[in-house]
Amino acid sequence: MKKPDELIKKVGGVSSIIFISSICFFFANIFLGRYLSKSDYGYFQFIRTVTFIIPSVVVLGMDISFIRFFSQSDISNYNWLRNIVISIRNTSIISLPIVILVVVLYHITFFHGFLIYIILILYSFLILSNSILRLNSKYFTAQFLTSGWRIIFFLFIVLLFITNYLTKKYVVLFYFLSFLIFVLFGIKFLLSSPKGQERVSNTLLFKKGLLFFFITISGMIMTQLDRFFISKILGFKALGIYVAVSVVIITVFNLMSTSIGFVLMPYLAKGKKIKKKLMYILIPSVMLLLSIIFIFFTESMNHFFYKGRYDGHQNLIVLFVAIGVLQFFYNIMYFSLGGIGTKLDFTKFFFSIGLSIVVFVVLCVILLPKLNILGAAIATAISWLIRDIGGIIILRKKRLHV
């Protein structure tokens, strides 16, 4: 009997935890969108956006640097724990002025600002721990750390709902507790991982992944920039509508692309290849099928989930399907470059993303005042298309398959 492809087997294991955690977070979002006011729902989604994007920035690309440097040798020979401690120290310093700026610009309460700051440090630790565990081929455990908090958060939301404490105040508090619990798990897993005495400076690691760091932060900013614009220009209520309409579509596309990409980067970094059938037939076919399903059935699903609170946005749905597909292929390109990209590749990809961000900002300034949240979706779709075209041009000469 023919053995399953190694990449598919590993993706399958990672996908199970991503699937469970994503479904839990999906239903947590449904609960919140269904029972919080649109403004409070948007407020939480903004906090979620801040705590999602900023950790990937303030770790300074060290998570990627770990993989690119340590994958070329035996990680158990290095004192990688020292690198994590130094990175967390730097993260706590860099995060503080960013949080202060967010609190002032978006009128976040002081208490919630404090919780955001702590979450940034906790999530940064989980991101770095994730890389170390992946390098030890503990893919499932690594993904459990960075995704499992969503399961706990969902259980907390159910508890708040049952006890009639489902308010903005308690939702943010238990969001923080979800990360805290998983950091304790992370410490346990890290302490049981093998490490040696050889030291590598964080400066050297930072230089190793510098260009990819810029790609990471520009890509992350681009993914979430629409929410910052909507929150500032249109308010948290508009953001609540924007997120509620898109959550089903974006959850599925991100779930699939993250599952594949999570394993793909270290897989390619070790010189392995992808099956051509998987790359050119299976994945595009699944994308096409999902797109058709979402275009015709998302409105009905949203009506059921939110009791009709977010009906009447079919134009947005079509745009979000396009955005979901574009995000899927971007994630695949991003992780592929992380595994095999050269310095020149990173430079080109960074500038293509930078161009896309400029296009997005210009379109937002023009379209948001005229078309409301529909304008944000149009700006996102156009700019992400430009970004993906740049990635395709860069990767077209890379031999990723066998």
C-alpha positions as CSV (number, residue, x, y, z in Angstrom):
1,M,0.0,0.0,0.0
2,K,1.3,3.4,-0.9
3,K,2.1,5.6,2.1
4,P,0.4,9.0,2.3
5,D,2.5,12.0,1.3
6,E,4.5,13.3,4.3
7,L,3.3,16.9,3.9
8,I,-0.3,15.9,3.7
9,K,0.0,13.8,6.9
10,K,1.5,16.7,8.8
11,V,-1.0,19.2,7.4
12,G,-3.7,16.8,8.5
13,G,-2.5,16.7,12.1
14,V,-2.1,20.5,12.3
15,S,-5.4,21.0,10.6
16,S,-7.3,19.2,13.3
17,I,-6.3,21.6,16.0
18,I,-6.7,24.6,13.7
19,F,-10.1,23.4,12.7
20,I,-11.3,22.8,16.3
21,S,-9.9,26.1,17.6
22,S,-11.2,28.1,14.6
23,I,-14.7,26.6,14.9
24,C,-14.7,27.5,18.6
25,F,-13.6,31.1,17.9
26,F,-16.1,31.2,15.1
27,F,-19.0,30.4,17.5
28,A,-17.6,32.8,20.1
29,N,-17.8,35.5,17.4
30,I,-21.4,34.4,16.6
31,F,-22.3,34.6,20.3
32,L,-20.8,38.1,20.5
33,G,-22.3,39.3,17.2
34,R,-25.7,37.9,18.2
35,Y,-26.0,39.3,21.7
36,L,-23.6,42.3,22.1
37,S,-24.6,45.7,20.5
38,K,-23.1,46.3,17.1
39,S,-20.9,49.0,18.7
40,D,-19.6,46.8,21.5
41,Y,-19.0,43.9,19.1
42,G,-17.0,46.3,16.9
43,Y,-15.1,47.5,20.0
44,F,-14.0,43.9,20.9
45,Q,-13.1,43.2,17.3
46,F,-10.9,46.2,17.3
47,I,-9.1,45.0,20.4
48,R,-8.8,41.6,18.8
49,T,-7.2,43.2,15.7
50,V,-4.7,45.1,17.8
51,T,-3.7,42.0,19.8
52,F,-3.4,40.0,16.5
53,I,-1.3,42.3,14.5
54,I,1.0,44.0,16.9
55,P,2.7,40.9,18.4
56,S,3.8,39.8,14.9
57,V,5.4,43.2,14.6
58,V,7.1,43.6,18.0
59,V,8.7,40.2,17.9
60,L,10.8,41.7,15.2
61,G,10.6,38.6,13.0
62,M,12.5,36.5,15.5
63,D,10.0,33.6,15.0
64,I,10.9,33.4,11.4
65,S,14.6,33.9,12.1
66,F,14.5,31.0,14.5
67,I,13.2,28.7,11.8
68,R,15.5,30.0,9.1
69,F,18.7,29.7,11.3
70,F,18.1,26.7,13.5
71,S,16.6,24.5,10.7
72,Q,20.1,24.3,9.1
73,S,21.5,22.6,12.2
74,D,20.5,20.7,15.4
75,I,18.6,23.1,17.5
76,S,19.2,21.0,20.6
77,N,22.8,22.3,20.6
78,Y,21.7,25.9,21.1
79,N,20.5,27.8,24.1
80,W,17.4,29.1,22.3
81,L,15.7,29.8,25.6
82,R,18.0,32.7,26.2
83,N,17.0,34.1,22.8
84,I,13.3,33.9,23.7
85,V,13.8,35.7,27.0
86,I,15.7,38.5,25.3
87,S,13.0,38.8,22.6
88,I,10.2,39.0,25.3
89,R,12.1,41.8,27.0
90,N,12.4,43.7,23.8
91,T,8.7,43.1,23.0
92,S,7.6,44.5,26.3
93,I,9.6,47.7,25.7
94,I,8.5,48.2,22.1
95,S,4.8,47.5,22.8
96,L,4.3,50.2,25.5
97,P,4.3,53.3,23.3
98,I,2.3,51.5,20.6
99,V,-0.4,50.7,23.2
100,I,-0.4,54.2,24.5
101,L,-0.9,55.5,21.0
102,V,-3.8,53.1,20.3
103,V,-5.5,54.1,23.6
104,V,-5.3,57.8,22.8
105,L,-6.3,57.6,19.1
106,Y,-9.2,55.2,19.6
107,H,-10.4,56.2,23.0
108,I,-9.8,52.8,24.6
109,T,-10.3,52.6,28.4
110,F,-7.1,52.6,30.6
111,F,-8.0,49.2,32.0
112,H,-8.5,47.7,28.6
113,G,-5.3,49.4,27.4
114,F,-3.4,47.7,30.2
115,L,-4.9,44.3,29.3
116,I,-4.0,44.8,25.7
117,Y,-0.4,45.5,26.7
118,I,-0.2,42.3,28.7
119,I,-1.8,40.3,25.9
120,L,0.8,41.5,23.5
121,I,3.6,40.2,25.7
122,L,1.8,36.9,26.3
123,Y,0.9,36.3,22.6
124,S,4.5,37.2,21.6
125,F,5.7,34.5,23.9
126,L,3.3,32.0,22.2
127,I,4.5,33.0,18.7
128,L,8.2,32.4,19.6
129,S,7.4,29.2,21.4
130,N,5.6,28.0,18.3
131,S,8.7,28.3,16.2
132,I,10.9,26.4,18.7
133,L,8.4,23.5,18.9
134,R,8.0,23.4,15.1
135,L,11.8,23.1,14.8
136,N,11.5,20.1,17.0
137,S,8.9,18.6,14.7
138,K,6.2,19.1,17.3
139,Y,3.8,20.6,14.8
140,F,0.6,19.7,16.6
141,T,1.8,21.0,20.0
142,A,3.1,24.2,18.4
143,Q,-0.3,24.9,16.8
144,F,-2.1,24.0,20.0
145,L,-0.2,26.8,21.8
146,T,-1.0,29.5,19.3
147,S,-4.6,28.4,18.5
148,G,-5.8,26.6,21.6
149,W,-6.6,29.8,23.5
150,R,-9.6,30.2,21.2
151,I,-11.1,27.0,22.6
152,I,-10.8,28.4,26.2
153,F,-12.2,31.7,25.1
154,F,-15.2,30.1,23.6
155,L,-15.9,28.2,26.8
156,F,-15.5,31.5,28.7
157,I,-18.1,33.2,26.4
158,V,-20.5,30.3,26.9
159,L,-20.1,30.7,30.7
160,L,-20.6,34.5,30.5
161,F,-23.8,33.9,28.4
162,I,-25.2,31.4,30.9
163,T,-24.5,33.6,33.8
164,N,-25.8,36.8,32.1
165,Y,-22.4,38.5,32.2
166,L,-21.9,38.7,28.5
167,T,-20.8,42.4,28.4
168,K,-17.9,44.2,26.7
169,K,-16.1,44.5,30.1
170,Y,-16.1,40.8,30.9
171,V,-15.5,39.7,27.3
172,V,-12.2,41.6,27.2
173,L,-11.2,40.4,30.6
174,F,-11.7,36.7,29.8
175,Y,-10.0,37.2,26.4
176,F,-6.9,38.1,28.4
177,L,-7.3,35.1,30.7
178,S,-7.4,32.8,27.7
179,F,-3.9,33.9,26.6
180,L,-2.6,33.7,30.2
181,I,-3.7,30.1,30.5
182,F,-1.9,29.0,27.3
183,V,1.3,30.8,28.3
184,L,1.4,28.5,31.3
185,F,1.1,25.5,28.9
186,G,3.8,27.0,26.7
187,I,6.3,27.3,29.6
188,K,5.7,23.7,30.4
189,F,6.3,22.5,26.8
190,L,9.4,24.7,26.3
191,L,11.0,23.5,29.5
192,S,10.6,19.9,28.3
193,S,12.3,20.6,24.9
194,P,16.0,19.8,24.5
195,K,18.5,22.7,24.5
196,G,22.2,23.1,24.6
197,Q,24.8,25.6,25.7
198,E,25.9,27.2,22.4
199,R,24.7,30.8,22.2
200,V,23.5,32.8,19.2
201,S,23.1,36.6,19.5
202,N,19.6,38.0,18.9
203,T,21.2,40.6,16.7
204,L,22.6,37.9,14.3
205,L,19.1,36.2,14.3
206,F,17.4,39.5,13.6
207,K,19.7,40.1,10.6
208,K,19.1,36.6,9.4
209,G,15.3,37.3,9.1
210,L,15.3,41.1,8.6
211,L,13.8,41.2,5.1
212,F,11.3,38.6,5.9
213,F,10.4,40.5,9.1
214,F,9.5,43.5,6.9
215,I,7.4,41.3,4.7
216,T,5.7,39.9,7.8
217,I,4.8,43.3,9.3
218,S,3.8,44.8,6.0
219,G,1.6,41.7,5.2
220,M,0.0,41.8,8.7
221,I,-0.6,45.5,8.5
222,M,-2.2,45.1,5.1
223,T,-4.4,42.3,6.4
224,Q,-5.8,44.3,9.2
225,L,-5.5,47.9,8.0
226,D,-9.1,48.1,6.8
227,R,-10.3,47.6,10.4
228,F,-8.2,50.5,11.7
229,F,-9.6,52.8,9.0
230,I,-13.1,51.7,9.6
231,S,-12.8,52.1,13.3
232,K,-11.4,55.6,13.1
233,I,-13.5,57.0,10.2
234,L,-16.8,55.1,10.5
235,G,-16.7,54.0,14.2
236,F,-16.9,50.6,16.0
237,K,-20.5,49.9,15.0
238,A,-19.5,49.9,11.3
239,L,-16.5,47.6,12.1
240,G,-18.9,45.3,13.9
241,I,-21.0,45.0,10.7
242,Y,-18.0,44.5,8.5
243,V,-16.6,41.7,10.7
244,A,-19.9,39.9,11.2
245,V,-20.6,39.7,7.5
246,S,-17.2,38.3,6.7
247,V,-16.5,36.0,9.6
248,V,-17.8,32.8,8.0
249,I,-15.9,33.3,4.8
250,I,-12.6,34.5,6.2
251,T,-12.6,31.8,8.9
252,V,-12.7,29.0,6.4
253,F,-10.2,30.4,3.9
254,N,-7.7,31.3,6.7
255,L,-8.2,27.9,8.3
256,M,-7.2,26.1,5.2
257,S,-4.3,28.3,4.1
258,T,-2.8,28.5,7.7
259,S,-3.0,24.7,8.0
260,I,-1.0,24.2,4.8
261,G,1.4,27.1,5.3
262,F,2.2,26.2,8.9
263,V,3.8,23.0,7.7
264,L,4.9,24.2,4.3
265,M,7.6,26.7,5.4
266,P,9.8,24.3,7.5
267,Y,9.0,21.6,4.9
268,L,10.4,23.6,2.0
269,A,13.3,25.0,4.2
270,K,14.6,21.4,4.5
271,G,14.8,21.1,0.7
272,K,11.6,19.0,0.2
273,K,9.2,19.4,-2.7
274,I,5.4,19.5,-3.1
275,K,3.4,17.1,-5.3
276,K,2.4,18.8,-8.5
277,K,-1.1,17.4,-8.3
278,L,-1.6,19.0,-4.9
279,M,-0.3,22.3,-6.1
280,Y,-2.1,22.7,-9.4
281,I,-5.3,20.6,-9.2
282,L,-6.5,19.9,-5.7
283,I,-6.0,23.3,-4.1
284,P,-7.5,25.4,-6.9
285,S,-10.5,23.0,-7.2
286,V,-11.3,23.4,-3.5
287,M,-11.0,27.2,-3.8
288,L,-13.5,27.3,-6.7
289,L,-16.0,25.0,-4.9
290,L,-15.8,27.1,-1.7
291,S,-16.3,30.3,-3.6
292,I,-19.4,29.1,-5.3
293,I,-20.9,27.9,-2.0
294,F,-20.1,31.2,-0.2
295,I,-21.5,33.4,-2.9
296,F,-24.9,31.7,-2.8
297,F,-25.3,30.7,0.8
298,T,-23.5,33.1,3.1
299,E,-26.4,35.5,3.3
300,S,-28.7,32.7,4.6
301,M,-26.0,31.5,7.0
302,N,-25.5,35.0,8.4
303,H,-29.3,35.4,8.8
304,F,-29.5,32.2,10.8
305,F,-26.4,32.9,13.0
306,Y,-27.2,36.6,13.8
307,K,-31.0,36.4,13.8
308,G,-31.2,38.8,10.9
309,R,-29.2,41.6,12.5
310,Y,-26.7,41.7,9.6
311,D,-28.8,41.0,6.6
312,G,-28.7,42.9,3.3
313,H,-25.0,42.8,2.5
314,Q,-24.8,40.5,-0.6
315,N,-22.4,42.9,-2.3
316,L,-20.1,42.7,0.6
317,I,-20.3,38.9,0.6
318,V,-19.1,38.7,-3.0
319,L,-16.2,41.0,-2.3
320,F,-15.3,39.0,0.8
321,V,-15.2,35.8,-1.2
322,A,-12.7,37.4,-3.5
323,I,-10.7,38.7,-0.5
324,G,-10.7,35.2,1.1
325,V,-9.3,33.6,-2.1
326,L,-6.7,36.3,-2.4
327,Q,-5.7,35.9,1.2
328,F,-5.5,32.1,0.8
329,F,-3.0,32.3,-2.0
330,Y,-1.0,35.1,-0.3
331,N,-0.6,32.9,2.8
332,I,0.7,30.0,0.6
333,M,3.2,32.4,-1.2
334,Y,4.2,33.9,2.2
335,F,5.0,30.6,3.8
336,S,6.7,29.3,0.6
337,L,9.1,32.3,0.5
338,G,9.7,31.8,4.2
339,G,11.0,28.4,3.4
340,I,13.0,28.9,0.2
341,G,13.1,32.7,-0.5
342,T,16.4,34.5,-1.2
343,K,17.3,38.0,-0.1
344,L,16.3,39.3,-3.5
345,D,13.0,37.5,-3.4
346,F,12.2,39.1,0.0
347,T,13.1,42.5,-1.3
348,K,10.9,42.2,-4.3
349,F,8.0,40.8,-2.3
350,F,8.3,43.6,0.3
351,F,8.1,46.3,-2.3
352,S,5.1,44.6,-3.9
353,I,3.3,44.6,-0.5
354,G,4.4,48.2,0.1
355,L,2.9,49.3,-3.3
356,S,-0.3,47.5,-2.3
357,I,-0.5,49.3,1.0
358,V,-0.1,52.7,-0.7
359,V,-2.9,51.7,-3.2
360,F,-5.1,50.6,-0.3
361,V,-4.6,53.8,1.7
362,V,-5.4,56.0,-1.3
363,L,-8.5,54.0,-2.2
364,C,-9.7,54.0,1.5
365,V,-9.4,57.8,1.6
366,I,-11.4,58.1,-1.6
367,L,-14.0,55.3,-1.1
368,L,-14.8,55.1,2.6
369,P,-16.6,58.5,2.8
370,K,-18.6,57.7,-0.3
371,L,-19.3,53.9,-0.1
372,N,-19.0,53.3,3.7
373,I,-17.8,49.7,4.5
374,L,-18.4,48.6,0.9
375,G,-15.6,51.1,0.0
376,A,-13.2,49.4,2.5
377,A,-13.9,46.0,1.0
378,I,-13.3,47.3,-2.6
379,A,-10.1,48.9,-1.5
380,T,-9.0,45.7,0.2
381,A,-9.8,43.4,-2.8
382,I,-8.0,45.6,-5.4
383,S,-4.9,46.1,-3.2
384,W,-4.7,42.4,-2.3
385,L,-4.9,41.5,-6.0
386,I,-1.9,43.7,-6.7
387,R,0.0,42.1,-3.8
388,D,-0.8,38.5,-5.0
389,I,0.3,39.3,-8.6
390,G,3.6,40.5,-7.2
391,G,4.0,37.2,-5.3
392,I,3.2,35.1,-8.3
393,I,5.8,36.9,-10.4
394,I,8.4,36.3,-7.7
395,L,7.6,32.6,-7.2
396,R,7.1,31.6,-10.8
397,K,10.7,30.7,-11.2
398,K,10.9,28.7,-8.0
399,R,10.6,24.9,-8.4
400,L,8.3,24.1,-5.5
401,H,6.9,20.8,-6.9
402,V,8.1,17.4,-8.1
